[in-house]
Amino acid sequence: MNFKFLLILFFTAIVISNAQNNQAKDTVKAPEEIGIQLIARVQKDKILLRWAVNDPIAWKKLNRYGYLIERITVTRDKKTLANPEKVVLAKTLKPEPIEAWEKIIETNDEAAIVAQALYGEDFAVTGADNLGAIVNLSEETQQRFTFALYSADKDFQIAKKAGLGLEDNTVKPNEKYIYRVSSNVPESEMKIVYSGVFVGLKDYEPLPKPIDFTGNFTDKNAMLSWNFKILSHAYGSYYVERSLDKQNFKRITDKPYTSLSQENSNNNRIFYIDSIANNTTYSYRIQGISSFGELGPYSDVVSGKGKELLKYVPHLTVKEFKDDTSVNLIWEFPEEGNDEITGFELNRSDADDGKYTTVIKNIPAKSRNVVYNKLLPSNYFTLTAVGKNGNSRTSFPMLVQPVDSIPPSKPIGLKGTIDSLGVVKLTWTPNKEKDMLGYRIYKAYNADEEYSQLTISPSEPNAFEDKVVIKTLNSKVYYKIIAVDYRYNMSVFSDPLILKKPDLIAPASPAFTKYEIKDGSVFLEWANSSSDDVAVHQLYRRENDNQNWVLIFETKNKEEKYQDKNASEGSAYSYAIYAKDESDLVSNPSPAVNLFVPKYSLMPPIKGFFAQVNKTTNSIDLSWEYSNNDVDSFEIYKASDKDALQLIQVVTGKTKRLSDPTITINTNYKYGIRAVFKDGRMSKMDFYSLKF
């Protein structure tokens, strides 16, 4: 039979744009890039398999040589079989011959497309006027390959006829299998990597409900959108349905609506625009179609009305200040638009891109000015024309800043303290002006000297922190502040604040900065006291809540670390460090470091650690067994061709499996696991490597 078939499809541009991205012109890919991709769909009494190859030349060869489909029984009654049982489900699975397609192509468009791609002498695609230029970017083999796989993806029965799908009705609920699809193409012609999936009847899950479905209703249009990448593992295309009563829905897409044109885009959403009548409520919902031809549950319903846009937009033109708090705003708006609106509303915000609040409502439609008398130092105004049909148009913002030459009032309530470390903390009563920018702080060491400014820009809060040197000839320090508003008007100085320094102070306390327990030893690091006259630092230790602290280390040469080799495995310790100055004044102790030295001997490694590629969820499934009840948690590590081994997750001691979805195709992975026990010990690391 001679198929001469012309495909007139509205989604052609979508498919061809995807073909453009592939840029495949019958060029053979590198062997490591060519492979079969397999997915499985579990139903209540059977398992459906779908696969495809990622290269058009490989697809042509596989159509000639066929696929080898195998099933390996791995577990039965939750126990791993010592000798897995292999069954060949199909030795040479190929597309059905031409004769098998004759009747079905008369009623099934997808079948006609696949049949033409497989057996047609010519394969032409036409559509919009500029489609020919797009088609010319892809060779015929690429077109046949793309259309065949896309059409098979929408009809599982057609996929089976095309040699790209299989049903296994001989499965049992107490077993779990590895399915493997391999190439029968001789490796001397082309090396094609096989694919597998690990699945059983107990893995059945209902299809998910589409989410993030939204509708935006404008003038005679409803723009529908949804995030297709969230459920891209479940659905490849969708039906869109519409209703006028929220009960009786009807499909408005003759063909399933897909996302192929956005596959390599940063935009995760599908958009569909429907033409509607204004002022009528329309309701929409979507339904996903899986790669096995299954229809999923409906999304939530979105509803709305189209509204005619208001033709005219107001334009703020003039601002006339009456005083520092009042302004007369004048705008332009065509007189012929008066009958289409109920009036105007004035909106205000502190920033151009901030949130606007309506400050004056019900301004008559014939008005062209309004007075606002609550101005702040900076104001942004917009004017909204309110349409009679509920539609509105808003002007561009106008900035209004009244002239301000009045400085803030003199700051009051200045007070402060100096602690033993010389830290000065100042506070004062906040000014009540609404246009306050902040404060500037000044300091002097003598009452009759000029004050120096401490702050570069005005400080917003009514508090400030400074530091002085305690041991100097000056026993006092002096502070003043001034207030600054948004126009940089400055107040007069506050009354001076006089603070007296402490006469005698002990050294500042040192502080631990780091500690580590390694191989039974405790490694401590600290920051020495900031005081200049420190003579020695003394490190004390207390064991198991004992009341007596024991000096274990003293240093005069500014050392800031120590290794305690006398710590016992399984014991708890507290450490504190003191600074003593040249006058034998001792600082307060540092904040204590409380440690438990765990038992650090390694436990036996975990047995039965196993990793398996799961093409259904595009993840790697990890499982293990460890019968010790003292396990607190398991640490899971991961490495790849590009990344070194690193911790990816910590799970509880009762967990025996984990799924890793953060994987990349054609990448070698290495997973490691070790147990962490309740007493702090760890097991030896066990590893498992595989390729996704």
N, C-alpha and C positions, 0 to 999 in steps of 0.2 A: 504494500500500500504506500502511496506517495502522499505524505502530509505536506500541504502548502498552506501555512496558517499565518494569518496576520493578527497580531496581538494589539488591540486598541484598549489601553488600560490607563486609567487616570492616576494610578500610583506608579507609573513607569518612571517618572522623574526621580521618585524616592529611591527606587532600586538602582537606577543607573548612577545616581550620585554616590551610592555606596560602592558601586563598581569602580567609579573614578578613584575613590580613596584607595582601593586595592591596587590599581594601576597594573593589573595582570594582563599581559598580552601574549598568552601561551608561553610565557617564560617559566622554565622549570625552576622551582625554588631549591634552596639548599636542602639536602636530605634531612637535616635535623629540624627543619621548619615544617615538613609535610607530615601530617598525621590525621588520624580519625578522632573525632570528638563524639563521645557517647553520653547520653542522658537516659534516665529511667523514670518512669511514673508508676507508682504502686497503686493498684486498685484493690478492692476488697478480696477478689479471688484470682487475680492475675497480675502480671507485671508487664508493662509496655516498655519497649526499647526504641529509641530513636537515635540515629547517628548521622554524621555528615563528615566529609573530608574537607580540608581547608585549601585545596588547590584544584583548579579546573582541569588540568592535565591528569592529575591523579584520579579525579572523578570519572573522566572518560575511560581510563584504564580499568578502574574498578567495575564500571558498567560492563566491561568485556570479560574480566576474570572473576568477578564476584567477591563476596565477603564471606569469611568464616566466622560463624557465631557459636560461642561456647559458653556453657554454664558450669561453674565449679561450686559444689556444695561445700561450704566452709564450716558452718556450725549447725548442730541439730540439738534441740532441747537446751539451748543456751550453752552448749559445750562444743569446743573446737574439735573437729574431727582430726584424728591422727593421720589419716590418709584421705585427703579431700577427694570427692567424687566428681569426675569430669563427664559432661554430656555434651555432645555436639548437636546443637539445635538446628543448624543449617550449615552444610559443608560448602556449598557454592551458591550464595544468595545473590541473584541478579535482578535487574528490572524485568518485569514481565514482557513477553514478546509483543510485537505490533498488534497482532490479532486481538489480544486481551484488552486493548484500549479502544476498539472501534465503537462500541456501544456507549461506554461511559463518557466519552468526550462530547457526545451530543447533548448531555444534560449537566455536565460538570465542567465549569470553566477552568478550574485548577487542573483537572485531569488533561484538558486540551493543551494547557501550557506545558505541562510536564512531558506529554507525549510528543509535542512539537520539539521540545528541547532535546529529547532522546533520539527521535527518529526522523524529524523533518529535514527535508533537503535544504529549505531556506528558513531563516529565523530572523524576521524583521519586526521591529518595534516602532510604533508610531504613536503620536499623541498631540501635544501642543505644538505650535508653529516652530518653536526653537528647540524641539526635542531632538531633531536630527543632529544638531551640533553636539548635543550631549552624548548621543549614541555613538557617534564617530570616535569618541574617546576610548571605547572598549571594543575589543575584538569579539567575533561571533562566539568563540568557545567560552569566553568569560560571560557573555550574555546568556547562553544556554545554561551554564552552570549556576549563575545567580538566580535566574527565573525558576529553574527546576527546584533548587533548594528552598527558595522563598515560598513557592506554591505548595510544596510538600509540607512545609512547616504549618500550613493552615488546615490541612486535611490529612489525618493519620492514615485513612484508608488509601489515599493516593501515595503517601509515603511508603506504605508497604508494597504497593504495586511497583514503585520506583526503586525497590531494593534498599530503602532507607529506614525501614521499621520492621518490628516483629513483635508478636504477642506470645508470651509464655503462659499457657494455661495449666501447666503441670506442676506448679509450685505448691509448697505446703507451708502452713502457718508456723510450724515449729522449726523451720530451717531458714538459713540466710546464705546468700549466694554471691559469688563474683561472676559477673557477666563480662565477657571479653569479645570485642569485635576486631578481627584481624583482616589484613589484606591478603588476597590470593595472587596479587601481581608479583611476578618473579622479581627478586631483589636486583637481578642484573638489569632490569628495565627501570625500576624505581623503588626506592626504599620508602615505605609508608609505615609510620609508627602506629601500633595498635592502641586501643583505648579500653579501659575497664571501669566498672562501677560495682560497689559493694552494697547490697540491698536485700531486703526480705519483706514479706507481707506485713510484718508488724511495723514497718516504716511508713505505712499509709498515713497520709495527711490530706484533709480536704483542701481544695483550692482556696487561696486567700481572697478576701474581699478587696477590690480596688480602693485605694485611699488617696487623700490629698486631691480630691476632685473639686474644682472650683468653676464658677461661671461669672463672667463680667458682661453686664447687659448695657449696651449703648444704643445709639440711634439706629434702629432697624437691624441690629446685629447682636448676637450672643456669642461671645468668645469663651469656649470651654477649654480647660487645660487640666492636665494631671501629670504627676511625676511617674514616668514609665520606668525609670531605672530602679526604683524601690522594689518593683515586682518583675524585673526583667527576667529573673530566673524562672518565673511561673508563666508569664504571658508574653507573646510576641506581637499580638495585635488585639484590637478591641472593636466591638460594635457600639455605636452611639444611638441611644433611643430618646424620643421626645414625646411629651404628653401635654395636653391642654387642660387636663383635669386631675393630674397627679395620680391617676389610677390606670388609665388605658394608655400604655406606651407603645410606640411604633418605631422600628429602626429607620434611621435617616441616612445610614451608610449602607449602600448596596454591597460594597466590598468591605472586609475588615480593615480598619484604620490602623496603620502601623507607624513605627518610629525609626525606620531604617535610615532616613536622611539625617537623623540626629545621633547616630550611633557613636561617632567620633567627636561629638560636640560637647562643649562644657555646659550646654543647656540641657538639663535633665527632663524637661517637660515637653509633652505633646500639646499642640494647639489645634483646635477645630473651630471654625467660624460658621455659624448658621444664620441665614437671613430670616428675620422674623418681622412681624407687624408690631408697631409701637402700641403701648398701652394695653397689651394683652399678656397675661401671665403664661409663661412657658416653663415646663419642668424637664429636666434632663437626667439621665443616668447612663453609666457605661458598664459593659460586660466584657471581661477578658477572655481570650481564646488561647489555650495552651498549645504547645508544640505537638500535642497528641490529639488536637481537635476538640478538646473538652471545653465546655462553656462554664466559666466560674460564676460565683454569686455576683449580684448587682452591687454597684457602689451606692453610697448615699445619694439622695436626690437633691439637685440644686435647682432653684427656681428664681425667676425674676421677670422684669418687664423692660422692653425697649422704650426709651424716652427721646422725644425730639429735642435736639440741642437748641438752646437759646441763641438767637442769631447775633445778639449784640453784647459787647463786653464793656463795662465801665472803665474809665481811665482817670486816675488821680493826677491832677495837673498843678495845683497851687496850694501852698500852705501859708496862711497869714497868722502870725503870732499876735495874740491879744495881750498876754503877759507870760510869766515864767511857767504857768501851769495850764494855759488855754491856747488852742489853735483852731482856726477856721479852715477846714479842708474843702477844696473845690474840685469837682470832677466833670468829665465830659461823658455824655451818653446820648445816643440819637433819640430825638423826640418820637420818631415812629416806633421805638421800642417800648414806650410807656405803657401801651395797652397789653403788652405781653408779660409784664412783671407785676408783682404785688407791692414791690418797694425795694429798698436797699437795706443792707446791714453793714456796719463798720466793725472791723476786726483789728485787734492789736496784739503785738508780740514783742518780747524783749530782744529777739534776734531775727535776722532775715529768714533763716531756715528753721526757726523755732515753731512752737505750737501757738497758733493764733486763737484768741478768745474773742467772741463777739461782745463788744462793749456798748453798742447802740443798735437797737432793733427798730423795725417798723418805720423806717425813714420813707416818707411818701415817694411814689414813683416819679412825680414831677420835680422833686427837689434835686438841686445840683450842688448843695453845700451842707455841711453839718459842723457844729462846734463841739469840740471835746475839751473838757476842763480838768483832766486828771493826768496831765503829762508827767512823765518821769524824765530823767536826764537823757535817755535814749529810747525811742519808740519807733516801731515799724507798723504801718497801717496798710490794710487791704480793704477794698470795698466789694461787696457781693451784690449782684443783681439777682433777686429771687424771682424765678419764673412762676407763672400761674399753674403750670403743669408739673411742678416739683423739680424742674430743672433750673440750675443756677450757673452763673458765670462770675468769676472773681478777677479783679484787677491785679496788676503787678504791684509789689510792695513799694511803699514810699517811706523813706527815713525822715523822722521829725525829731530834731534836737533843739530844745530851747536854749537861749543864751543864759549862761550861769556865771556870775562873777562874785557870788557870795561864798566866802570860805567856811569850812566847818567850824563848829564851836571848839573852844579849848578843851583838850582831853583832861579828864579828872580820874581820881581813884587809883593813881599809879602806886603800886606796892610790889615788893619782891623779897626774895630770900637768897642767901648764899650757903650752900652745903659744904661739908668738909672737903669735897673734891674741887671746890671753887666753881661749881656750877651755879649760875645765877638764873633764877626763874622770875620773870616779870609778868604781871597782869594789871589790867586797868578796866575801867568802866567803858563799855562800847558807846560810841557816839550814836545819836538817834537819827541823824540825817539819812535819807533813803539813797542818796547818791554817793555814799562812802566808797572809796576805792581801797583804803587801807591806812597804815601808819608807818612813820619813819622813826627809828630808834637811834638815840645819840648817847654817847658815853664820855666821861672824863674821870681822871684820877685825882684832880685837885679842884677845889671849889672855884678858883679864880682863873682856870685855864679855859681855852675854847673847846667846846664839845665836838667830838668827831662822830660822823654818821656811820652806823654799823650796817644798815640795810641798803642794798642797791636799789631795789624797787619797793614800793609800799607793801607792807606785810598785812595780809587780810585779817587773820584772827586777832583778838584782843589779848594776845599772850606772846611772849618772846623768851628764848633761852640763850644765854650767853655764858662765857667761861672766863674766869680771872685766875691769875696766879696768886696763891695764898701767901707764899713767902717772899714778899717784897717789902720795901720801906713804906709803901702806902698802906695805911690801915683801913682806908675807906674807898668806895667807888661811887660815882654819881651818874644818874640816868635822867634823861628827859625824852619826851615823845611829842610829835606833831601829827595831826590828822590831815589826810589828803582825800579830795573828792575826785570824781571822774573827769572833771575839767582841770585837774591838777591845781585847784585852789587849795592853799595850805593854811592851816590854823596857826595861832600863836603857840609857843612852847607850853607844855604842861609845867606845873610846879616841879622842881627837881626832887628826885628820890635819892636819899643817902643811905647806902648799905655798908655795914661794918663787916670786915673779914673776920673769920675765926682766929683766935690767938694761937692755939695749939691743935694740931690735927694728927691723927694716926695716918699711916700710909693708906693709899687707895687699895682696895682689895684686888688681888689677881683674880683671873677667871679661867676656868677650863674652856678650851676651844675645840678639843677633839679627844676622843678615846676610842680604843679598839681592843678587842679580845681576840688573840690569835695564838693557837697552839698552847693554850693554858696560861699564857702571859697576858698581863694587862698593860697596854701602851697608853700613856697619858701625855697630852700636850696642853699648854696653858699660855695665856697672855700675862706677862709679868705686870706688877703694879705700875701704874702710871706716875707714881710719886718719884721725885728726883732723888730723894735721900734714902732709898731702900738699901739695906745692908745685905739681907739674906731673904731667901724664900724657903719656907718649910712645908714639906708635904707630909700629911698625917693620914693614917689608915685605921679603920675600925672594921672588925670582922663580925658578921652575923648578929648585928644589933647589939654588940657588946658596948657597954657604957664608956669604956676606956679607949681613947684615941692614942695611937702609937706613932711616934715620929719615925719615918722610914727613909727620908731623904732631905738633905739640906744643901743648897747651892749658893755660892757667892759670885759665880762667874756668869750670871745671867742665863743659865741654861733654862729651856722652856719645855723640856720633855723628859720622861722617865719610863723605864720598863720595869714593872714589878714581876720578877721571876719567881717570887715566893707565893704567888696566889695558888690556892688549891682548887682542883677541878670539883665542881658541884657546890662551891661555897659562894656566899654573898658578901660584898665588901662595899664600904663607903669611903670616899676619898675627899679630903679638903686641903686647901693650900692657903698659907698665911704669908704676909709680907711684914718684915720687921725692919724699922728704920734705924738710923744711927743713934737715935735717942732711946732705943729699946721700946719704942711705941709699936704695938702690934696691930695690924689691920684686922678688920672683921674677916672671918673665913670666907673663902669663895663659896658660891653655891655648891653644895655637896654633889658629887657624882656617885650614884648608887648603881652598882653593877652585880651581876650574877655571872660567875665563870662557869659556863656550861660544860658538860661532859663532851669532849670533842673527838673521841674515838669514833671512827666511821663504822656504820652498820652495813650489813650485806646489801648489794644492789637489788633493785626491783626486778622481779621476773615477769615475763609475759608482756613486756612493753612492745606495743605494735602500732604502726601507723598505716593508714589506708586512704587512698585517694577516693573522694566522693564527688563524682561529676554531677550528681543531682543538685547538690548545694554548692558546687564549686568551692569545696573545702577539703581539708585533710583531717580525718577522724583519728584520734589517738585513744588507745585503751591500754589498761594495765591491771595487774592484780598484785596485792600486797596484804598479807593476812595479819600483820602485827597491829594490835589494837592501840598501841602507844603512839601511833603516827598522828601528828597534829595537822600536817598539811603536806602537799606535794608541790614542788617547784618545777615548772615546765620551761625548758630552754629551746631555742631555735636558732639555726644558722642556715644560710643559703649561699649561692654562688657569689653573691655580692656583699652579704652581711656576715659579720662574725657571730659566734654563738653568744646569745644574750637571753636573759630572763624575759619571758613573754606573759606568764600568768602564774599565780599561786592559787591553788584550790584546796578545799578542805580534805581532811584525811579520809572521809567517807566517799569522796568522788573517785570514780574509776574510769571516766572517759571525758574527752574534751574535743571540741571541733574548732579548727583553725581556719577562718575564712580569708585571712589576709595572705593570699598566695598569688603567684604569677605563673602562667603557663610556661612550659618548657624550662622549668627551674629545678635544680637539685636542692633538696632540703635535708637537713639533719636535725633531729629532735633529741633532746636529752631530758631525763627526769631523775629527780632524787627526792627522797622522803625526809621531812623534818619532824623530829620526834618531840614529844611534849617536854622532855628534859633538856632540849636544845641540841641534841646530837643529830647528825645527818647520815644518810646512807650514801654509799658510793653511787656515782653517776652511771646511768645506763643510757645507751644511744640507739637510735633507729634512723636509717637513711632511706630516702626514696625520691623519685622524680615525679613532679606533677605535669 
